[in-house]
Amino acid sequence: MLVGMFVLLSVGTAYGATQAETVEIATEGQVRLLSEHVRYWQQPEGVEIESLDQLMDVDWLTMQKASINAGKSKTPVWFYFDIENTNTELVTRLLEIRWINLSVVDFYAIDLESGETSKMEAGLLHERSLGDNSNTSWIFPVHLESGQKKRVYLRVVSRFNLFLPMFIWQVDALDKQQWQRYVWYGLAFGVLGAMLLYNMSLFGFTRDSSYFYYSLYAGSVIMYEAGLTGVGDHLIWGHIQWFRMNGFALSIYVSFFAAALFMRNFLQLKTYGGWVLHLNTFFVGYWLLSAITLLLGKDYLIVVNEIFALISCVVALATSIALWNKGNVSARYFTIAWGGLIALTFVAVLMMEGFLPYVSITENGQLIGFVVEMLLLSFALAERINRERKEREMAQVRALDLQKLISTEREEKLMAQEAMLQMQKETNSQLEARVALRTQELERTMTNLEIANRELAKLSVTDPLTKVHNRRYFDETLTREQERSVRTGQALSLILVDIDHFKQFNDSYGHLVGDDCLRLVASAIGDAASRGSDLVARYGGEEFAIVLPDTTQQEAYQVAERVRDRINHLKFIYKGKRIPISASLGVAGWVMVAGDEQHELIEAADKALYEAKTNGRNCCVLSNLAG
């Protein structure tokens, strides 16, 4: 999120125009497009470019830095470089722009001898087709005959900074580099995702708000990094046009908002009050307002957000240092984690501004910083909770010691009284102590019993293999939602999911691998049906059921298609090979009326499922029955 705002703050440094060096294709592998290869020109307002010939007369600028960075611009910015094939045969090279947050990227390749021109259009403003999700960068092919020289023009529009890390790749080399990058993304997002799920589970068990705010922050960081690296557009929201245009900015605002909330809880700012609490309250409200205005399509605060992002970082660091000086142990961990993140972010900013080279550590420095920060904060959160528990235990011991001291002093003062009265009071004191002790033991026992009952209740409705709800809970929920549909007049839909050829799968790979498959499919279904009111349950064997309240049959069909697509894209690896997984889905739904039986909806979905299997599997079928 910090780099995101620094991207908004960054500006390019322009120098006088010189002739651009030609990129010569003479060897295999990659050629980095340094600043001396590229020239750029910012199109003035009111000027229209109707022909590329007009670009021959403009004043092109260059940047004497390591990165291609033209700053922010309300109008299109043009870039060009020349490329020549000095080989003796036809070659194809791929131009990679490793910065996904560009609204428009128009690509033109002109043969400098014949004038023949090829054009491609890309950018977030262009809707992504169903098959166009194979990369986290913008890729353009350049075909060159032996000795051929072409000029490549790029017309770029962006609401963010015009930062263009560009590479020329040999096709196989790009494939290899992308695989390495995906492995790294998998590791980094895997760690962040594991920390998110772990702390969410702790919150579910303990209901400690600290785990909730940590999980909120971790989730926002994942969303931000997905937008920054292009993973989000590549794998998650690439077909949601609004999110493609606004998801990155939204992730920045949500990340700052979640970080402020986590800091408020983790450092216990309410106990200190003063400026640390007031500034934190201001930033919580400010970033929430920024996110809301963006969601409403009125991003009024984007101009001042650049300044407030930097102020937020500085204030957070100053707050943690101040509380560290006051003896707040958690502030020490927060300062180290936050300071390290800011340092690595600064490295990334220096790279974007051209003061450092574009290498792996500068490209991925902030992502590394987030991974380390989330690990440190998780450890610090565990340490704080353990420390508070020990402090409570010590306070109980001190209270018990004080109680014993008071009892002793009372006994000494009463020793002068009659022996019978003394004996009676001593007996009463001992009895009170025993009753208090028994009461504490009883309360402790009741607490443990209550915790055990909650765990037992959860286990009783959870399938032990897939960790989704079991058949019993499905039946109860379906009955309850059917009654609610009758009352409210809202549609109730049901999806039955059956893994294709699962028996052959078990026969071929064994039941243990089959169990892994069931768990993976259950997780994919849960990701697709993620509303709070949705229910995912294991219906039996390789069948799953999804209950969708307040959902029409057509809307449920869209959810079913999303589930089927997620299952198709599961990467189930066994002995180094990916095993394809697919499923057939039956969809049924209508507005329930009094007298409808539960089995009618199930039978309708089951018939649709049977039809999906009959139609060749790996498809979704709507029921033609009405309640």
DOBATOR-72058 format. One record per residue (C-alpha): residue number from 1; z, x, y. Coordinates in steps of 0.25 Angstrom, whole numbers, always signed. Layout:
N
<NUM <Z X Y>>
...
This chain:
627
<1 <+0 +0 +0>>
<2 <+3 +12 +9>>
<3 <-11 +18 +7>>
<4 <-17 +4 +9>>
<5 <-11 +3 +23>>
<6 <-14 +18 +26>>
<7 <-29 +14 +22>>
<8 <-28 +4 +33>>
<9 <-23 +14 +43>>
<10 <-33 +25 +39>>
<11 <-44 +29 +49>>
<12 <-56 +38 +46>>
<13 <-59 +50 +54>>
<14 <-74 +51 +59>>
<15 <-81 +63 +63>>
<16 <-95 +65 +68>>
<17 <-107 +63 +59>>
<18 <-113 +74 +51>>
<19 <-123 +73 +40>>
<20 <-117 +69 +27>>
<21 <-117 +79 +15>>
<22 <-126 +74 +4>>
<23 <-118 +71 -9>>
<24 <-126 +79 -20>>
<25 <-125 +74 -34>>
<26 <-127 +87 -42>>
<27 <-116 +87 -53>>
<28 <-109 +77 -61>>
<29 <-95 +71 -58>>
<30 <-90 +66 -44>>
<31 <-93 +70 -30>>
<32 <-83 +66 -20>>
<33 <-89 +61 -7>>
<34 <-81 +69 +4>>
<35 <-82 +66 +19>>
<36 <-94 +75 +21>>
<37 <-102 +66 +12>>
<38 <-100 +53 +19>>
<39 <-103 +48 +33>>
<40 <-98 +35 +39>>
<41 <-101 +25 +51>>
<42 <-93 +13 +56>>
<43 <-103 +2 +59>>
<44 <-99 -3 +73>>
<45 <-96 -18 +75>>
<46 <-108 -26 +78>>
<47 <-118 -16 +72>>
<48 <-126 -21 +60>>
<49 <-132 -12 +50>>
<50 <-145 -19 +45>>
<51 <-151 -7 +39>>
<52 <-146 +6 +33>>
<53 <-156 +14 +42>>
<54 <-147 +10 +54>>
<55 <-137 +20 +47>>
<56 <-146 +32 +50>>
<57 <-143 +31 +65>>
<58 <-128 +29 +65>>
<59 <-117 +40 +68>>
<60 <-111 +43 +54>>
<61 <-97 +49 +54>>
<62 <-90 +58 +44>>
<63 <-75 +61 +41>>
<64 <-70 +75 +39>>
<65 <-60 +72 +29>>
<66 <-59 +71 +14>>
<67 <-59 +55 +13>>
<68 <-69 +45 +18>>
<69 <-61 +36 +27>>
<70 <-68 +28 +38>>
<71 <-55 +21 +42>>
<72 <-55 +6 +45>>
<73 <-67 -1 +51>>
<74 <-70 -16 +54>>
<75 <-85 -13 +53>>
<76 <-93 -7 +41>>
<77 <-92 +8 +39>>
<78 <-104 +15 +33>>
<79 <-104 +28 +25>>
<80 <-115 +36 +19>>
<81 <-117 +49 +11>>
<82 <-130 +55 +5>>
<83 <-131 +58 -10>>
<84 <-141 +66 -17>>
<85 <-144 +69 -32>>
<86 <-147 +83 -34>>
<87 <-148 +82 -49>>
<88 <-161 +81 -57>>
<89 <-159 +67 -62>>
<90 <-155 +53 -58>>
<91 <-140 +52 -56>>
<92 <-131 +40 -53>>
<93 <-118 +42 -45>>
<94 <-107 +32 -42>>
<95 <-101 +31 -28>>
<96 <-87 +27 -29>>
<97 <-79 +22 -17>>
<98 <-64 +23 -22>>
<99 <-59 +13 -11>>
<100 <-59 -2 -16>>
<101 <-54 -8 -3>>
<102 <-68 -9 +4>>
<103 <-73 -23 +8>>
<104 <-88 -19 +8>>
<105 <-95 -7 +2>>
<106 <-110 -7 +4>>
<107 <-117 +4 -3>>
<108 <-131 +9 +0>>
<109 <-139 +20 -7>>
<110 <-152 +25 +1>>
<111 <-162 +34 -5>>
<112 <-164 +44 +7>>
<113 <-179 +46 +3>>
<114 <-184 +32 -1>>
<115 <-174 +24 +7>>
<116 <-171 +15 -6>>
<117 <-158 +9 -4>>
<118 <-148 +3 -14>>
<119 <-136 -6 -10>>
<120 <-123 -10 -17>>
<121 <-112 -19 -11>>
<122 <-97 -18 -14>>
<123 <-83 -20 -8>>
<124 <-72 -30 -9>>
<125 <-80 -40 -1>>
<126 <-90 -41 -12>>
<127 <-84 -50 -24>>
<128 <-82 -42 -36>>
<129 <-90 -47 -48>>
<130 <-84 -50 -62>>
<131 <-89 -37 -67>>
<132 <-87 -28 -55>>
<133 <-73 -23 -57>>
<134 <-76 -10 -63>>
<135 <-70 -1 -53>>
<136 <-60 +2 -42>>
<137 <-70 +8 -33>>
<138 <-83 +5 -27>>
<139 <-94 +11 -35>>
<140 <-109 +13 -31>>
<141 <-120 +19 -39>>
<142 <-129 +29 -33>>
<143 <-142 +33 -41>>
<144 <-149 +46 -37>>
<145 <-162 +51 -42>>
<146 <-164 +66 -43>>
<147 <-164 +72 -29>>
<148 <-162 +58 -23>>
<149 <-153 +57 -11>>
<150 <-147 +44 -6>>
<151 <-138 +40 +6>>
<152 <-127 +31 +2>>
<153 <-122 +21 +13>>
<154 <-109 +13 +12>>
<155 <-105 +2 +21>>
<156 <-90 -1 +20>>
<157 <-81 -12 +25>>
<158 <-66 -12 +23>>
<159 <-54 -19 +29>>
<160 <-47 -6 +25>>
<161 <-49 +8 +28>>
<162 <-63 +13 +24>>
<163 <-58 +24 +14>>
<164 <-70 +28 +5>>
<165 <-66 +38 -6>>
<166 <-80 +40 -12>>
<167 <-85 +47 -24>>
<168 <-99 +50 -31>>
<169 <-97 +49 -46>>
<170 <-105 +52 -58>>
<171 <-104 +39 -66>>
<172 <-96 +45 -78>>
<173 <-87 +53 -69>>
<174 <-84 +40 -61>>
<175 <-80 +33 -74>>
<176 <-71 +44 -79>>
<177 <-64 +44 -65>>
<178 <-62 +29 -65>>
<179 <-56 +30 -79>>
<180 <-46 +40 -74>>
<181 <-43 +32 -62>>
<182 <-41 +19 -70>>
<183 <-31 +27 -79>>
<184 <-23 +31 -67>>
<185 <-23 +17 -61>>
<186 <-19 +12 -75>>
<187 <-7 +22 -75>>
<188 <-3 +19 -61>>
<189 <-4 +4 -61>>
<190 <+2 +4 -75>>
<191 <+15 +11 -70>>
<192 <+15 +1 -58>>
<193 <+13 -11 -66>>
<194 <+23 -6 -76>>
<195 <+34 -5 -65>>
<196 <+30 -18 -60>>
<197 <+31 -25 -74>>
<198 <+44 -18 -77>>
<199 <+51 -22 -64>>
<200 <+46 -36 -65>>
<201 <+52 -37 -79>>
<202 <+65 -31 -74>>
<203 <+65 -42 -63>>
<204 <+62 -53 -73>>
<205 <+74 -48 -81>>
<206 <+84 -45 -70>>
<207 <+79 -53 -58>>
<208 <+83 -41 -49>>
<209 <+75 -43 -37>>
<210 <+73 -28 -36>>
<211 <+63 -28 -48>>
<212 <+56 -39 -41>>
<213 <+53 -32 -28>>
<214 <+49 -19 -36>>
<215 <+39 -27 -44>>
<216 <+34 -34 -32>>
<217 <+32 -20 -25>>
<218 <+26 -14 -38>>
<219 <+16 -26 -39>>
<220 <+12 -24 -25>>
<221 <+10 -9 -27>>
<222 <+1 -12 -39>>
<223 <-7 -22 -31>>
<224 <-9 -12 -19>>
<225 <-13 -1 -28>>
<226 <-23 -10 -35>>
<227 <-29 -13 -22>>
<228 <-29 +1 -17>>
<229 <-35 +7 -30>>
<230 <-45 -4 -32>>
<231 <-39 -8 -45>>
<232 <-35 -22 -40>>
<233 <-50 -25 -36>>
<234 <-54 -19 -49>>
<235 <-45 -26 -59>>
<236 <-37 -37 -52>>
<237 <-42 -44 -40>>
<238 <-57 -39 -40>>
<239 <-62 -54 -41>>
<240 <-53 -60 -30>>
<241 <-60 -58 -17>>
<242 <-49 -60 -8>>
<243 <-40 -51 -15>>
<244 <-51 -40 -15>>
<245 <-51 -41 +0>>
<246 <-37 -42 +3>>
<247 <-29 -38 -10>>
<248 <-27 -23 -5>>
<249 <-22 -27 +9>>
<250 <-13 -38 +2>>
<251 <-7 -28 -8>>
<252 <-3 -19 +4>>
<253 <+4 -30 +11>>
<254 <+11 -34 -2>>
<255 <+15 -20 -6>>
<256 <+22 -18 +7>>
<257 <+29 -31 +6>>
<258 <+33 -28 -8>>
<259 <+38 -14 -4>>
<260 <+46 -20 +7>>
<261 <+53 -30 -2>>
<262 <+56 -20 -13>>
<263 <+61 -10 -3>>
<264 <+70 -21 +3>>
<265 <+76 -24 -11>>
<266 <+76 -10 -16>>
<267 <+83 -4 -4>>
<268 <+92 -16 -2>>
<269 <+89 -17 +13>>
<270 <+97 -29 +15>>
<271 <+109 -21 +13>>
<272 <+106 -12 +24>>
<273 <+100 -21 +34>>
<274 <+96 -16 +47>>
<275 <+82 -10 +50>>
<276 <+79 -7 +36>>
<277 <+80 -22 +32>>
<278 <+73 -27 +45>>
<279 <+61 -18 +43>>
<280 <+60 -21 +29>>
<281 <+60 -36 +32>>
<282 <+50 -35 +42>>
<283 <+40 -28 +33>>
<284 <+43 -37 +21>>
<285 <+39 -49 +31>>
<286 <+27 -41 +37>>
<287 <+20 -37 +24>>
<288 <+22 -51 +18>>
<289 <+16 -57 +31>>
<290 <+4 -47 +29>>
<291 <+2 -51 +15>>
<292 <+2 -66 +19>>
<293 <-7 -65 +30>>
<294 <-17 -58 +21>>
<295 <-16 -68 +11>>
<296 <-19 -79 +22>>
<297 <-32 -71 +25>>
<298 <-26 -67 +39>>
<299 <-22 -52 +38>>
<300 <-18 -51 +52>>
<301 <-8 -40 +50>>
<302 <-18 -30 +44>>
<303 <-19 -22 +57>>
<304 <-4 -19 +59>>
<305 <-2 -19 +43>>
<306 <-7 -4 +44>>
<307 <+4 +0 +53>>
<308 <+15 -8 +46>>
<309 <+11 -2 +33>>
<310 <+15 +12 +38>>
<311 <+27 +7 +45>>
<312 <+32 +0 +32>>
<313 <+31 +13 +24>>
<314 <+38 +21 +35>>
<315 <+49 +10 +36>>
<316 <+51 +9 +21>>
<317 <+53 +24 +20>>
<318 <+62 +25 +32>>
<319 <+70 +13 +26>>
<320 <+72 +20 +13>>
<321 <+76 +33 +19>>
<322 <+86 +27 +28>>
<323 <+92 +19 +16>>
<324 <+92 +32 +8>>
<325 <+100 +39 +19>>
<326 <+110 +27 +18>>
<327 <+112 +30 +3>>
<328 <+103 +20 -3>>
<329 <+99 +26 -16>>
<330 <+87 +17 -18>>
<331 <+81 +21 -5>>
<332 <+81 +35 -10>>
<333 <+71 +31 -21>>
<334 <+63 +22 -12>>
<335 <+61 +33 -2>>
<336 <+56 +43 -13>>
<337 <+47 +32 -19>>
<338 <+42 +27 -5>>
<339 <+41 +41 +1>>
<340 <+33 +46 -11>>
<341 <+23 +34 -10>>
<342 <+21 +36 +5>>
<343 <+18 +51 +3>>
<344 <+8 +48 -8>>
<345 <+2 +37 +1>>
<346 <+1 +47 +13>>
<347 <-7 +56 +3>>
<348 <-16 +45 +0>>
<349 <-18 +42 +15>>
<350 <-21 +57 +18>>
<351 <-32 +56 +7>>
<352 <-38 +44 +14>>
<353 <-38 +50 +27>>
<354 <-45 +63 +21>>
<355 <-34 +73 +23>>
<356 <-32 +74 +7>>
<357 <-43 +74 -3>>
<358 <-46 +61 -12>>
<359 <-40 +65 -25>>
<360 <-32 +58 -36>>
<361 <-18 +61 -30>>
<362 <-22 +56 -16>>
<363 <-30 +44 -21>>
<364 <-19 +40 -30>>
<365 <-7 +45 -23>>
<366 <-2 +32 -18>>
<367 <-3 +25 -32>>
<368 <+5 +37 -38>>
<369 <+15 +35 -26>>
<370 <+16 +20 -30>>
<371 <+18 +23 -45>>
<372 <+29 +33 -42>>
<373 <+35 +24 -31>>
<374 <+36 +12 -41>>
<375 <+42 +21 -52>>
<376 <+53 +27 -42>>
<377 <+56 +13 -36>>
<378 <+57 +7 -50>>
<379 <+67 +19 -54>>
<380 <+74 +17 -41>>
<381 <+76 +2 -43>>
<382 <+81 +4 -57>>
<383 <+91 +14 -51>>
<384 <+96 +5 -40>>
<385 <+98 -6 -50>>
<386 <+106 +3 -59>>
<387 <+114 +8 -47>>
<388 <+117 -6 -42>>
<389 <+122 -10 -56>>
<390 <+131 +3 -57>>
<391 <+136 +0 -43>>
<392 <+140 -15 -47>>
<393 <+147 -9 -60>>
<394 <+155 +1 -51>>
<395 <+158 -10 -41>>
<396 <+164 -19 -53>>
<397 <+172 -7 -58>>
<398 <+178 -4 -44>>
<399 <+181 -19 -43>>
<400 <+188 -19 -56>>
<401 <+196 -7 -52>>
<402 <+200 -13 -39>>
<403 <+204 -25 -46>>
<404 <+213 -17 -56>>
<405 <+219 -10 -44>>
<406 <+222 -23 -37>>
<407 <+229 -28 -49>>
<408 <+237 -15 -51>>
<409 <+242 -16 -37>>
<410 <+245 -30 -38>>
<411 <+253 -28 -51>>
<412 <+261 -16 -44>>
<413 <+265 -25 -32>>
<414 <+270 -36 -42>>
<415 <+278 -27 -51>>
<416 <+291 -30 -42>>
<417 <+290 -45 -46>>
<418 <+296 -51 -58>>
<419 <+292 -46 -71>>
<420 <+287 -60 -76>>
<421 <+279 -62 -63>>
<422 <+273 -48 -64>>
<423 <+270 -50 -79>>
<424 <+263 -63 -75>>
<425 <+255 -57 -64>>
<426 <+251 -45 -73>>
<427 <+247 -55 -83>>
<428 <+239 -63 -73>>
<429 <+232 -51 -68>>
<430 <+228 -46 -82>>
<431 <+223 -60 -85>>
<432 <+215 -60 -73>>
<433 <+209 -47 -76>>
<434 <+205 -51 -90>>
<435 <+199 -64 -85>>
<436 <+191 -57 -75>>
<437 <+187 -47 -86>>
<438 <+183 -58 -95>>
<439 <+176 -66 -84>>
<440 <+168 -53 -81>>
<441 <+165 -52 -96>>
<442 <+161 -66 -97>>
<443 <+152 -66 -85>>
<444 <+145 -53 -90>>
<445 <+143 -60 -104>>
<446 <+137 -72 -97>>
<447 <+128 -63 -89>>
<448 <+123 -56 -101>>
<449 <+121 -69 -109>>
<450 <+113 -75 -97>>
<451 <+104 -63 -97>>
<452 <+102 -63 -112>>
<453 <+99 -78 -111>>
<454 <+88 -76 -100>>
<455 <+82 -65 -109>>
<456 <+82 -74 -121>>
<457 <+76 -85 -113>>
<458 <+65 -76 -108>>
<459 <+62 -71 -122>>
<460 <+62 -85 -128>>
<461 <+50 -88 -120>>
<462 <+43 -75 -121>>
<463 <+33 -70 -132>>
<464 <+39 -57 -137>>
<465 <+25 -50 -139>>
<466 <+17 -54 -126>>
<467 <+29 -56 -117>>
<468 <+23 -69 -112>>
<469 <+29 -83 -114>>
<470 <+30 -88 -128>>
<471 <+24 -101 -134>>
<472 <+38 -108 -133>>
<473 <+38 -106 -118>>
<474 <+23 -110 -117>>
<475 <+26 -123 -123>>
<476 <+38 -126 -113>>
<477 <+30 -122 -101>>
<478 <+17 -130 -105>>
<479 <+26 -142 -107>>
<480 <+33 -140 -93>>
<481 <+20 -137 -86>>
<482 <+13 -150 -92>>
<483 <+25 -158 -87>>
<484 <+23 -152 -73>>
<485 <+8 -154 -73>>
<486 <+11 -169 -76>>
<487 <+20 -169 -64>>
<488 <+12 -161 -54>>
<489 <-2 -165 -58>>
<490 <-6 -151 -58>>
<491 <-15 -145 -70>>
<492 <-9 -137 -81>>
<493 <-18 -128 -88>>
<494 <-16 -120 -101>>
<495 <-24 -107 -106>>
<496 <-24 -103 -121>>
<497 <-28 -88 -123>>
<498 <-32 -83 -137>>
<499 <-35 -68 -139>>
<500 <-48 -67 -146>>
<501 <-49 -61 -160>>
<502 <-34 -58 -160>>
<503 <-33 -59 -175>>
<504 <-44 -48 -177>>
<505 <-37 -40 -166>>
<506 <-24 -40 -174>>
<507 <-32 -37 -187>>
<508 <-39 -25 -180>>
<509 <-28 -19 -172>>
<510 <-15 -24 -178>>
<511 <-4 -33 -173>>
<512 <+2 -23 -164>>
<513 <-10 -21 -156>>
<514 <-12 -36 -156>>
<515 <+2 -38 -150>>
<516 <-2 -28 -139>>
<517 <-15 -36 -137>>
<518 <-7 -49 -135>>
<519 <+3 -43 -125>>
<520 <-9 -37 -117>>
<521 <-16 -51 -117>>
<522 <-3 -58 -113>>
<523 <-1 -49 -101>>
<524 <-16 -51 -97>>
<525 <-14 -66 -98>>
<526 <-1 -65 -90>>
<527 <-8 -57 -79>>
<528 <-19 -68 -78>>
<529 <-10 -80 -78>>
<530 <+0 -75 -68>>
<531 <+5 -87 -60>>
<532 <+19 -89 -60>>
<533 <+17 -103 -66>>
<534 <+8 -98 -77>>
<535 <+13 -96 -91>>
<536 <+7 -86 -101>>
<537 <+12 -88 -116>>
<538 <+9 -83 -129>>
<539 <+4 -96 -137>>
<540 <+3 -89 -150>>
<541 <-3 -77 -157>>
<542 <-14 -72 -148>>
<543 <-14 -85 -140>>
<544 <-8 -86 -126>>
<545 <-6 -98 -117>>
<546 <-7 -99 -102>>
<547 <+0 -111 -95>>
<548 <-6 -113 -80>>
<549 <+2 -124 -72>>
<550 <-5 -130 -60>>
<551 <-18 -124 -65>>
<552 <-31 -132 -68>>
<553 <-39 -130 -80>>
<554 <-50 -123 -72>>
<555 <-40 -114 -65>>
<556 <-34 -111 -79>>
<557 <-48 -107 -84>>
<558 <-49 -96 -73>>
<559 <-35 -91 -77>>
<560 <-40 -91 -92>>
<561 <-53 -83 -87>>
<562 <-43 -73 -80>>
<563 <-35 -71 -93>>
<564 <-47 -69 -101>>
<565 <-53 -59 -92>>
<566 <-40 -51 -91>>
<567 <-39 -51 -107>>
<568 <-53 -46 -108>>
<569 <-50 -35 -98>>
<570 <-38 -30 -106>>
<571 <-38 -16 -110>>
<572 <-32 -16 -124>>
<573 <-33 -2 -129>>
<574 <-31 +1 -144>>
<575 <-33 +15 -149>>
<576 <-41 +19 -137>>
<577 <-50 +7 -137>>
<578 <-50 -5 -129>>
<579 <-49 -18 -137>>
<580 <-56 -30 -130>>
<581 <-47 -42 -129>>
<582 <-52 -56 -126>>
<583 <-46 -70 -126>>
<584 <-51 -85 -127>>
<585 <-44 -95 -118>>
<586 <-43 -110 -118>>
<587 <-40 -117 -105>>
<588 <-35 -131 -103>>
<589 <-28 -138 -91>>
<590 <-26 -152 -84>>
<591 <-16 -160 -76>>
<592 <-6 -165 -86>>
<593 <-2 -180 -87>>
<594 <+9 -187 -94>>
<595 <+6 -188 -108>>
<596 <-1 -175 -110>>
<597 <+4 -167 -121>>
<598 <+6 -152 -121>>
<599 <-3 -149 -133>>
<600 <-15 -156 -126>>
<601 <-16 -145 -116>>
<602 <-14 -134 -127>>
<603 <-24 -140 -136>>
<604 <-34 -141 -124>>
<605 <-32 -126 -121>>
<606 <-33 -123 -136>>
<607 <-46 -130 -138>>
<608 <-52 -123 -126>>
<609 <-47 -110 -132>>
<610 <-53 -113 -145>>
<611 <-66 -116 -138>>
<612 <-65 -102 -131>>
<613 <-64 -95 -145>>
<614 <-76 -104 -150>>
<615 <-84 -99 -138>>
<616 <-83 -85 -142>>
<617 <-69 -81 -136>>
<618 <-65 -73 -124>>
<619 <-67 -85 -115>>
<620 <-60 -97 -108>>
<621 <-63 -111 -111>>
<622 <-58 -123 -103>>
<623 <-53 -135 -110>>
<624 <-61 -148 -109>>
<625 <-49 -157 -112>>
<626 <-42 -164 -101>>
<627 <-27 -168 -102>>
